[in-house]
């Protein structure tokens, strides 16, 4: 019974469960492009939420993962501050269940609030289907889902 309540809480926060395994293509201190209009331009990956690693192993993230980022370039009120974000594109190729390999031109993320709401109102560029399925609020704001 507790598992259902936990799942319901995650759905209420705007995040759905994990799907198939995706190649993890990003690790600190990767720099990602901000794909929304929140005021940030470049984001530096700091930590991956829910990453259960090993001693001295870097946490790694993939498309659809929630991460902690530091804003490197952007508006003065956002610079040098920590935010949460969701990865929407990665350059490292990953394989989908249907056998198709997907690779994007850049690494990009969307800045979100701790509750799972987007800080910006629109998303520039394509969004991976895995991120859109896991984060419905990002899917509704995106124009292109690949």
N, C-alpha and C positions, 0 to 999 in steps of 0.2 A: 504494500500500500504506500509506503514511503517513497518508493521509486516513482510511482505515478505522480505523486505530489511534486517531487523534484522536477520531473519532466514538464509538468504543467507550469511550474515557476519559470523554467527556462523559456518556454514558449511565450509566456507573458512578457518576459524581458525582451523578446524579439529575436531569440536565438533558438534554432532547432538543433536536433542531435547530429552526431557525426555520421558521415557516410563512409565510403570506401577509403582505403589508404591512398594518400597522395604523396608524391615525392616532395620532401621538405627542402625547398630551395633557398631559404633565407635564414641567416643567423646574425646575431649582433657582431659588428656594428654596421649592418647593411643600411644603405640610404635608399628610401623609397620616395616616389613622387606622390604628392597628395592629389587624389583624383576628384576631390569635391571643391566647393567654393567656400570653405570654412575660414580661409585666410592664411592657411599654411601652404607652403610650397614643397619643401623637402623635409622628410621625416626620417629620423635615425631610430632604428629598431633597438630597443633596450632589453625587453623581456617578453616571453611568450606565456600567455595565460594557460594554466592547466598542463604545463609541460612537466612530465615526470621523467627526469633524466638520470644521469649517472654522475658520479664525482668527476669534476674537471671536464665534463662534456658540455659543449656549448648548446644552449637551447636552440632548436630549429623550428621554423614555421613554414606553413604552406598556405595555399589559397583557402580562404574562409576562416583562418585562425584569428582569434582575438589577441592583440599584442599591445604592449606598452611602448609608446614612442616619445621621442623628444623632438620638438620642432626646431630645425636648423635654420631655415629661411622662411620668412612669412611676415605677417603684420606684427608691429611691435608688441601688441598685447598678447600674441600667441608665442612669440619667440622665447626660447630657453625655458619652456614649460613642458610638463609631462602630460600626455593625453593617452586615451585608449583608442585603438584603431582596429580595423578589419582589413586583411589583405584581400584585394580584389583581382590582382594580376601578379604573375611571377614569370621570370625569364626562363627558369629551369623547366624543361619539358616534363610533363606528368601524363600518366596514362589513365584514360577513363575506362569504365567497366565494359563499354562496347568495343574497346580495342583502339580507339582513336587517341593519338598523341596530341597534346595541346601545349603550345608555347606562345608566350606573349612577347611583345617588343620591349617592355620595361617592367619594373617592379613598382606596384602602386598600391596605396591603401586609402581608406576612407576614415576620417576622424569621427569617433562616436562618443557619447556621454557614457558614464558608468551604468546608466539604466538601459543602454542599447539604442538610444535615439541618435540619429545623425546630427552632427553640428551644422553641416551645410544643407542646402536645399536641392542641389542637383549634382550629378556625377558626370565628369568628362571622360570619354573613352569607353571601351568595352569593359564588361564585368564578367568574370568567369561564372559558369553555371553553378559550380559547387558553392561559391560564395553567395550567389543569389538564392539558392535553395535553403541554405543554412540561415541566412539573414533576410527575412521577408521585407523589412523596411528599406534595405539597400536595393533589393530587387525592384521595389515600386518606384524608387528614385532614379534608377538607371535607364538609359535610353537603348543601349545595346547589350544583350546578354549572349555570350558566346559559349 
